[in-house]
Amino acid sequence: MTVFDTFRERGFFQQVTHPEELQTATSTHRLCAYIGFDPTASSLHVGHLIPLMGLAHLQRAGHRIVALMGGGTAMIGDPSGKTERRKLLSVAQLDTNIQGIKPQMERFFDFSGDSLLLNNAEWLRTLNYIDFLRDIGRHFSVNRMLSFETYKARLEHGLSFLEFNYQLLQAYDFLELNRRHDCVLQMGGDDQWANIISGVDLIRRVEQKPAFGWTYPLLTTASGKKMGKTEQGAVWLDPERTSPYEYYQYWVNSEDADVERFLARFTFLPMEEIRKLGRLQGAEIREAKRRLAFETTKLAHGESEAIKTQQASQTLFGGGEALQDVPTTVVSKIKLREGISLLDGFRMAGLCKSNGEARRMLGQGGLYVHNESMSDPERTLGLDDLRNGVILLRAGKKRFHRITLG
């Protein structure tokens, strides 16, 4: 059973170029594969987990991997899946973002051997444009590029010449990695198919060597929502943006219908165990959700944080309140003595986006202080609400925040 059989079994397969040739190469050689990550923010998010887990599976199967940071390509912005142009970032901001992402990559991959974490700025930022057009651009057909869904969709909203270059640069990345590191496989989400096959074709034309592309399905939840999105925004791997507790809660609150496939895609648990957990029904499915939340939090934040967040979650649902790992806002004693509007408190805690949303949830009986349902919009939070130095707020059934004195 090759790693690509594992990919199919775990749901990492959408399309592949030259499948029989790749299967033979995988069975007889140690391959080098890469995935690109454009550093458009200083942190990765849950939406990046499929490519992260894909590379991690390859490395665990003994293959060589390259995690490629797009410090060059991100200066243009990938139009794939976008209805409007991405915001252009400065070189300084991109470099800062890369520094934030590196430690997150190192939780998933081992770069101590011959696997690499690279930045395409190394060859793209100093590229001679005339030479690039003559040597690389001549291999691309504008008619063919415009036939790809990536560009067809954008033409309706306006596609800049700047973005039109992105596909050439991504293909050139693959060529450079092939030349420098004998990289023969590029992987990515299925929205990258056009970019990936352009790189495969370029290597086969220019180098006359084998090259392959593999894409993963673009995942949504069972209810059709985009993976990694909540009412509060993206679920980040950076603990300063999404605390380990909030990260754990995201997974433990997965829909029942998603649990088995999430376990297959986002953990390294054996498939036999995953199928067993997936067969749980009714109240027992909570056991599978807790296992999913623990394993995913362990991968992103380490085992000690996963244990702490699991204990914090169990304590909360068991009625405990004095927890160090629940997201916290610190306020002054003076401010609490003056009183904080209940609606302002839930907005300040990030449990509601606005006072209007807080008022709506209040009317629906969805706001709680120390697990007591609130109904009065004129209520204030004050010193009298402190219990063991904490005011525990809850929105809905499972989102908690605490206010403490600073």
Phi, psi and omega in degrees: 000117180276171178297333180284333169295320176298317178302314180296318181296324184268358176090028180260016186241131171234305179216157177210144173269149173046057188300317182292320179295319179294318179300318178295315181298320180293325183286337187244348185225157169271112187268160170248126182233154178220158170224140178263144178230111177280125185278068181280352175215169182276007178212150167279167178225181185302331178297342178271357188293325179299308177297324177298313181292326178299312178296321181296320177298317179299314181295319179295334178275003175097003180271164181265137183236154172231120170265113188256116175278133184269058178294344176261307182297328181291346176289342177259310181098127181282123178281352184302126176072010182246142178266350177214164186295140177290154176292131181280132182255150179285163177301318181298318181292319178298316180295322177295318179299319181297320179296328178286329184278328185309309181296334177289320176300320186290346174283336183259332186236154175255110180261016182281342179261229182261007170282150193229147167248111186239169179229121183289355172301334181305322181245344183271323184290341180251015184293136174277115190295321180296313178298320180298315179297317182291318187273325186249313185301330183292345179272358185250135176262123178298320179301317180293318180300319181289345177280343180288142182301327179308312183274326179301317181294321183285334181299330179292332183254349182110116180243120181281156177297329178302309180293329181299335179283344189301317182298322178296318182291321178293321176296321179294324174305313181298318179298315180297317179293327176294317181289319186277323190229013179056038179282127187240356183225128171247134179238161178175179177293160186293341175290350178265004186306313182298317180295320183292313182291337175294321177291320177300312180297321182296315180296316181293330178282310188281315186263345183057043182230159178294143174206151188220156175230146182217132178238153177260155174292149174277117190271142168232167176285171181299333180271004176093003180282152178291136179299138173085008179249135175231178177298335181270357180116202184292152175261106188269157173274345177285120183294343177283335180266316175231110184297155176307324178297313180296323179297314178300316182296326178302315184283322182291341178265016178300151175294146181307319184290346182265343194301311185295316181288330175292320176299321180291322185272326192247009174224168176256016178299145177301145183298328178299316179291322180297317180296323178296315178294324181293339180278351180294144183230164175060224182294335182291341180297340177299326178298317179294322179294320178296322178294318176300312182296318181295313184294319180291322178292323177299318180295317185279328189232357179098157186294322182296319178293322179297319179296315180298315182291324177296317179295319179298316180297315181293324179293317180299311183288348174266000176106355180284158184228333185277081187237129182283341188259000174284139178310138192227140169243130180260128178234161181279157178297325180297316182296319179290327178296322178288331180098137177245128177307138179306315181295318177297323182296317180289326176290316180299325181283350181082008178280340175226144182286333184208167176295329178296318178294321179297319179296320179296314180295325178298316179296335179268002180075028185257005179248135184228145170240120185051044178064013174259123182295134180261151179221344185263113180292345180269358181295148176240156174261128182219189182300329181293343181275351181290135172231116186054038177080012186226141166249118182263121178254146176220134174245123184072208184271332196223005181255118186244155172205149179236147175249129179233164179277138178248000000 
